[in-house]
Amino acid sequence: MDGANQKSIQDTLQYYDRNAREFINNTAAVDFTATQMRFVSKLEKGSHILDFGCGSGRDTKYFLSQGFQVTATDGSVELCKLAGEYIGISVKHMMFQELEEKKVYDGIWACSSILHLPLPELNDVFQRITAALKKDGVLYTSFKYGNYEGERNGRYFTDMTEDRFSDFLKNIKGLELEEQWVTSDVRPGRGDEKWLNIILRKI
């Protein structure tokens, strides 16, 4: 990882450490059921899900309530602590680049999380995600909609459109696009912001 990428990631983590409680207050109660259900409909009951960058813990809480096994991780120490209190389970402090497991997870949920990685790092992490999924495992991820890459409001973002993600996916072996759709931001007052939602399957 070069120095600029390292700084971008550190700045983003510092943002979440400083603003962890406010972030949780703004996201924990947001109704994300439609997308959560779309993801879990592709998994067997009791499957093992990795919530990869769990943030507030909102989605882990839902998956647990539906009878799934969940491993929750985040790169922000403060979010790990507060999300763990909210969910009632331990949240593992881990950087995306530290994912080393092989063929462990039936599903990986990376909601509004890996979008904080610069493109070279994102490529590496997608390889790690692919390795960590079992055969036929499912990945959900989401990106702000657009072609922008850089800092926005104290955090680093890599945005995606359908075409940009299609080009990116050509370099990732073993994942097949299953679904993608565009939604409006579900947080109050932010409906004009668009998101690209993506479901991929390990082949």
KAVEN-V662538 format. One record per residue. RES is the residue in one letter. SS is DSSP state (H for helix, E for strand, L for the rest). Layout:
BEGIN
res,ss
RES,SS
RES,SS
END
This chain:
BEGIN
res,ss
M,L
D,L
G,H
A,H
N,H
Q,H
K,H
S,H
I,H
Q,H
D,H
T,H
L,H
Q,H
Y,H
Y,H
D,H
R,H
N,L
A,H
R,H
E,H
F,H
I,H
N,H
N,H
T,H
A,L
A,L
V,L
D,L
F,L
T,H
A,H
T,H
Q,H
M,H
R,H
F,H
V,H
S,L
K,L
L,L
E,L
K,L
G,L
S,L
H,E
I,E
L,E
D,E
F,E
G,L
C,L
G,L
S,L
G,L
R,H
D,H
T,H
K,H
Y,H
F,H
L,H
S,H
Q,L
G,L
F,L
Q,E
V,E
T,E
A,E
T,E
D,E
G,L
S,L
V,H
E,H
L,H
C,H
K,H
L,H
A,H
G,H
E,H
Y,H
I,H
G,L
I,L
S,L
V,L
K,E
H,E
M,L
M,L
F,H
Q,H
E,H
L,L
E,L
E,L
K,L
K,L
V,L
Y,E
D,E
G,E
I,E
W,E
A,E
C,L
S,L
S,L
I,H
L,H
H,H
L,L
P,L
L,H
P,H
E,H
L,H
N,H
D,H
V,H
F,H
Q,H
R,H
I,H
T,H
A,H
A,H
L,E
K,E
K,E
D,E
G,E
V,E
L,E
Y,E
T,E
S,E
F,E
K,E
Y,E
G,L
N,L
Y,L
E,E
G,E
E,E
R,E
N,L
G,L
R,E
Y,E
F,E
T,E
D,L
M,E
T,L
E,H
D,H
R,H
F,H
S,H
D,H
F,H
L,H
K,L
N,L
I,L
K,L
G,L
L,E
E,E
L,E
E,E
E,E
Q,E
W,E
V,E
T,E
S,E
D,L
V,L
R,L
P,L
G,L
R,L
G,L
D,L
E,L
K,E
W,E
L,E
N,E
I,E
I,E
L,E
R,E
K,E
I,L
END
